[in-house]
Each structure stands twice: as C-alpha cells, then as structure tokens.
Amino acid sequence: MKKVNRSGFSIIELIIVIIVLALLAGAGLYAYNRVKINQETSSKGLSISGTKEQKDLVFEDGLRLQPKDFGVQAGMPVADVSAIKLDDGSWRLYAFAQNKGVVSAVSKDGLNFVAEAGSRLPDGSGMPRAMKLEDGRIRLYFITAGGVGSAISSDGLNFTVEKGLRVSPPAGLSEISGISTPVKLDDGKYHTYFSELPKPGQMIKAVHIYSATSDDLLTWVNDEGIRAGGDSVASSAEHPDVAVNKNGDVVMYFFVNEPQSLVYSISSDGLNFSKARTTGIKCNDANLAQLNGASYRIYCGDFDQQIGGVVKSALTDLPL
C-alpha cells in the first residue's frame, strides 16, 4: 500500500480550507456590519418600539425674510409665515409685518425671497395661514378680533374678506392664535389646530393647543378638550402647524416656551397626540412646506435684537 505524506495539504484539502476561511470571514464581516448598522440606527434615534424619531434639525444658511424686506423698522417683527407652491414651481410666502398687515414675497428656490408690493390684508390682520383650494383659488385664514377670519383670492395677491368667523375661541377663552394649515383625514373632515394667544410682557405660563373640524373649510366646529399643553403632550404648546405622514398620521409641530424649543408630536386620529419630542432648534410660528414625498421645508420665526423678527428655515422628513 502506498504511503501518503501527511506533512502538507492536497489540492482538494487546500480548496476546502480556503472555502471555510472565506465563509468565516464573510460571517465576521456580516456580524461587524450588523453591529455598525445597529450603532448608526441607535445614533439616529430609533426607539425600541421601532418608531423613528426625527434627527435634530439644522437651520439652512441665511434668512428667508427680515424687516427691511418690507420697509419695516429694524427691531420690529416680520413673522408667522405661510408658504404656497405656485403653478410654475416657484414659492410665495405670506407673513405678518409690523404696521403693514399681511404681506407676501416670492422665490424661485424657496430660499431667496423678493417682497411683493403692497399688502394682501390690512394692518390688524395677523398670523396668516394660506391654503390652495381644489379650484385653484387661495384661502387665507388670519387672526382677527374675536377669532379666525378668512379671505379668498383668485391670483394670490388680491383678497376679498369672507363674512363671519371661521373659528371662534373655545369656552373660557377670549382670543386665539396660530391656526394651522387645514388637513383632510380619513374621516372625510378637515382638521385644524390653534392655540391661546400669549400676551406680550406676560409671565411664562402653560399655553394650550385646541382643534376644530369642518366639512367645507368655512364652517368649523371646535372639538372638545385640548390637544397639547399643560403637561398633556407638552408642558406648553402654541402656534401649531400640521401635515399628514405616509402612515396617515397627523404630525404636529409647535413651540414650547419653557425651555424654548420647536417640538413635534404624532396622532393617529388627529385628537390624541404622543409625548412631544424636540426638533433640536429654537424657533416659533412653524409652517410646513412640502417639497416632495415626505420631504418638507420648515419655515419658522426667530428674533434678533438688532434686526428684529426674522424667518429661518430647516429641512426635514416627516417622522413616522
């Protein structure tokens, strides 16, 4: 019988060893990648339940609007913007300007805006919220004495005030503020959100967000209870805006006054909201402008002691 030399490997054995080592290396690389993915996922704020939290937002460079754009005295406010995408793909922002009323500005890229001449609504009208209707007209909701009024326009520049109030203060309140862009939910109704009106110079206190529903965007009925504020969802809650994510949930962004932060909360029914989570930026009067799919630009207000009220922006994807 021929003796076999066991001091080395045959070609077949060598091939087997190489295959085994390759498999082990592949398994090790897979395990490494899984650990890396889990670490990255954790750093991006994925909760144990699998609900995706929004990463901290970062302001885009520059200011979108400031007082000098509209001839407003330095140190005075330009605030409460509301964006509409025009048919040619450009953008129009409606805003409140001190002693001017509701004004507007246009931009091709949503970043660099040029003020339009005149006012859309006279002084005394504030906190505009624009909505494009199915027939192409623009309805502009605004705060007025006694509640929320509205005005209608075919060109987005010349508005006619509609009679009556759209939303009146809930029982126990005399004034309201910061109405959100209405959204239509699976119940077939439009839903909007608004808050109490904080008074200038008033000590910090809990402010609450309420809601109302409508079948036609004109006649609104207040819902019972509060949606946020007073340690429900958040310690305080004011000036909300909302959008609907791909799950059909209402995502509401609003301002908390102590500590000051723009936060968000999510609701599956439009009434009961999750505990608020911070966006990582401090600004108020948020407005959500959809860019494409789940991508949005958030316009919001800040105050510079030398400049006055300014409008900034940040990019985000709607959280789930």
N, C-alpha and C positions, 0 to 999 in steps of 0.2 A: 504494500500500500504506500502511495506517495505521500510523503510528509509535507504538511502545509506550514509555511513560515508565518507565524502569528506576530512577528515583530512590527508589521505595518498593516495598512488597510488595503483591501481590494478596491477596485474602482467602484463596484456596486455599493460597498460599505461606505466609501467616501461620499458618494452621492446621497446616501441615506442620512449621513451625518450633516451634510450641508443643508438638506431639506429640513431636518429637525431644528437646526440652529436658526434657519430663516423663519420657521414658524414661531420659535420662541421670541425672536427679535420682533416679529410682527405683533405678537401678543403684548410684548412690553411696550411697543410704540402705541398700540391701541389704548393700553391702560394709562400711559402718560398723557395721551391726548384727552382721554375722558376726564382725568384729574384736572387738566388745564381748562377744558371746557366748563367743568363744574366750578372752578375757581373764577373764571370770567363771568359765568352766569351769576354767581353769588355777588360779584362786584357790581353787576348791573342791576341788582336789587330784585331778583326773582324770589318771591316768598315761598315758604314751604308748601302752601296750598297750590302753587303754580300760577298765581295771579301776578301778572307782570306789572311792576312798579315803574313809574317814569323816572328816567335818569335825570339828574339835576340839569336844569336848562342854563344856557349861556346867552346873554344879550348879543345880538348882532351889532357890528360896528356902526357907529353914528347914531344920529337922532332922526326919527321919521318926521316929527313935527316939533315946532317950538314957537314961542310968542311972536318973534319977529317975522315969521312967515305970513302972519295975518295983520301986521301992524299993531299988535298988542304990546302994551308997555312991558318992559323987562321986569320980571318978578311976578307977573300976573299969570293965571293959568290958561293953558290950552290942554284939554283933557277929554276923556270919555269918547274915544274914537269908535267908529263902526265902519267896517270895510265891506265894499261891494265889488265883485268882479264884473267888469263891463264886457259887452259882446265882442269887443276886439281883443280881449285878453288883458287889457290894462286894468288898473285898480282906482277906485275912488274911496277916499276916507272922509267920513263926516265927523265933525268934532265940535265940542263947545269951546268958544273963545271968549274971554272976558270982555264984556261990553259990546260984543259983536253978535251974540246968539249962536246959532248953529251954522258953521262954515264948512267948506269942503276943499279937498285937494286931490290931484290926480297923479298917477305914476304908471310908467310902463313896466317897472320891475317890482313894484310893491315895497320898494325901499327908499327911492328918491322921489319926493312928492313936491309938486308945484301948486301953490294956492290958487284957487279959482276966485274970480272977482265976486264981490257981494256976499250976502248971507242967504242961506237956504231957509232959515227961520229966524225971526227977530229976537233981540235980546229979551230974556225972560223965559226962553225955551232952553232946556238943557238935557244933558245925558242922552244924546240921540242913539237910536238903535235901528239900523236900516235892514229891510228885508225885501228881496226881489220876489215879486208875485208871479204866478204862472202866466199871466197875460203880459209880462214884461215890465209892468209898472213897478215903482219903488214906493213902499210904505215906510214912513219914518215915524217910529214911536219916540216920544220925548216926554220928559218930566215937565209938568206944568202945575199950576195951582190946583190942589185937590186930587192929584193923581197922575195917571199916564194918559196923554193925548196922542193923536196921530195925524199925519198929513200924507197926502198922496201926490205922486208926480209921474208924468209920462217920460220926462227926459232926465230925471235925477237932479235937476237944478231948480226948477220952478215948482214949488209945492203949494198945495191947497189944503188948509187945515180942515179935517173932518170933524163934524159936530160931535159933542159929547166927550166923555172919558172912555178910554178902553179898559183901564184897570183902576179901581178905587182902593184906598187903603183898607186893610183888614180891620175888624173891630178892635178898638183900643189904640189905633194909630191915626195920626192926623196927616202925615206925609210919608211918601215912599220914594225910593230912589233906585237907580241902576237896573232897569229892566233888561232881561237877556233877549237874545235873538230867539224868536219862537221856533220850536221844532215839532214835527209831527211824529207821533209814536204809534205803536201797533194798535192802540185803542181807537185810532182814527181821529183823535183830537190833537189840537195844537197845545203845547205846553210852554209856559214862560215863567221866569223866576225873577224876583225883585227883592229888595231889602228895605229896611228902615232908612231914614235919612239922617246920617250923622250930622250934628250941628258944629259949625266952626267954633273953636275955642272950648268945646265941650270936653269934659274929662273922659278918658278912655273907659268905655263900658261895653258890655256884650251887645252886639247888633245881630239881628236875625234875618234869615232868608225865607221868603214865603213863595207860594206858587199860585198860578191860575191856569185855567183851561178854556179853550174856545173851539167852536166848530167852524167859524168863518173868519177868524183873525180880527174881528170887530167887537163882538160881544164876548167879554171874558167873565168867568165866574171864579172867585177865589176858592182855593182848596182849604180844607180845614188843617189847622196845625202849622208847625214850622218845618222847614226842610233842613235848616242848619243854623247853628249858633246857640249860645247859652249852654255850652257843653254837650249839645246834641250835634254830632259830627265834628264840630269845632267849637272852641271857646267863644269865638265871634265870627260873623260871616256877613260880608257886604259886597255889593256890586258884582253879581254873578254873570257869567255867560256860559252857554252850554253848546254841546254838539253830540251827535249820536255816533258811537263807535260801531265797528263791524259786527259786534255781537247784538246790536240793537239797544245797548245800554246808554243811558244819559251820563255824559261826563261833564261835570260842572266845575268850572274854575272860579275862584272867588278870593277875596282879600281877608286876611285875619289881622286885626290891629294890634295884637299883643301875644307873642312878638310879631312884628310886621313881616308878612310873607304872603306870596301868592301861592295858593294851595289848590288841590283838586280832590273831588270825591265822585264816586260812581254809584249809579242806581239802575236796577233792572226794571223798575216800574215807574220811575220819574217822581216818586214820592219819598221813598226810604233810601237814604244815602249812606255809603260806607264812611268809616272814620277818615277824616281829611289827611292827605299826605302833601308835604311841601314840594314845590317845584324847584326850590333852590334859588329863586330870585325874589327880590322885593320890589313889587310894583302893584298898582291898583288899576281898577277900571279895565279889566281884560276884555279883549274881543278876539274871537277865534275866526280866522280866515282860512278856508280850506284851499290848499294848493293842488293836491291830487291824492286820491285814495284817503289813507289815514294821516297824511302829512298836512300840518297846519302851521300857519304863522300866527303867533300870539302878539297882538299889539296891546300895550299897556302903558299906564302913566306913571311918571315919577316927578319929583320936584327938585330943581336946582336953585339954590339961594340966589345966584347971580342971574340965571336965565329965566327962571320961573317954571311953570308947568311944561313938561316935555313928554313926548311919546317915544317909547322904545319898542323893540321887537325881539322875539326869540322864536326859533323853530322847534317843532315837536311833532311826534307821532302820538295820536290819541291812545292813552293807556287802555288796557282791557280789564 
